[in-house]
Amino acid sequence: MRPDRRRPSGPSGPLPMNGEEMRSGLSRQRSQALIEFALVSPVLLLLLFGVIDLGRAIFYYDTVNHAAREGARVAVRASNSLPTNTDVLNAVTGQMQGAPVTAPCPQGPVSAATPAANSAWMYITEPNPPGSVENTPPPNAPGGEYPATAGGGCSAVNPAVGNDQLQVTIRFNLVLITPIVAQATANHIVLSAAAVFRTEY
């Protein structure tokens, strides 16, 4: 027969616990809280870093779109010295908040490949450019560029004149930091934005 573990009672209810019993009760509560925290903390951390990744993705989505518009504005502006690829690249880089931006083939083709982690590629082309090399493209470069033939996998350079349209395209490779979210998206998301403006020259 099991011993009776109920606390002895007095005329006004159970007698108060002694020091040893109080320490034992507190120890059990601490152990229970620690186990509960160990079970819940991975879920909380996953949610926290997931929210951070979502915030980064929204921030860079907006940044890439804004950078494409700023680059297109620079590409089409009329000025004493007409804009060049370098002018557009500098404008885009200034908008990308420290993320490196390069232009491996400034006039295309717009590659479907993935840029390096947390970096971007920029292209200045005609609207809706093809994905292959163009030997005789429509106007696809700012007016300050010199014409050039296709070479090295890059399209020929044909500077815009007479209010032609130019498109600035940016592809940015955002690497995620939340393990499960990163695995679900192959460890990265490629954000792409394009802006089309008509030249002022």
C-alpha angles and dihedrals in degrees: 000000000000117000117252106259095185116122116254114256132221130200091281099041137282117355116250118266119256122235096267093053092048092052090049092051093048091049091054091049092050091049091050092049091049092052092048091050091049090053096045102037097075090055092047092048091048091052092046095051091041089057090048091052091047090051091050091049092051091045094051093042089058092041094051092049092048092047091052091052092047091048091050091050091054092046094056103037120118111231140150090268108033116235122269135201089265092055091053093045091051091050092050093046090052090057098046098080098235097319110132115247124195135176107215091171106012094189095041161198091218101233124223089209121110121256120228118284113297093354135107142222122215129206132186111199146136114287113287097006121198122249093241134075114280117212094183106023127174114254104312108157139063115271093252093065124095120235113261136178124247116271145152093021093306126116124249118270116244113173117221121248136167099036095305119171122252128193124209113201126189126190115192125188109214113194113207125221103203107094101216094040090046092052091050091054099039089258095293147049122218110217116199130189134173134188127192121203132169116240120251092212 
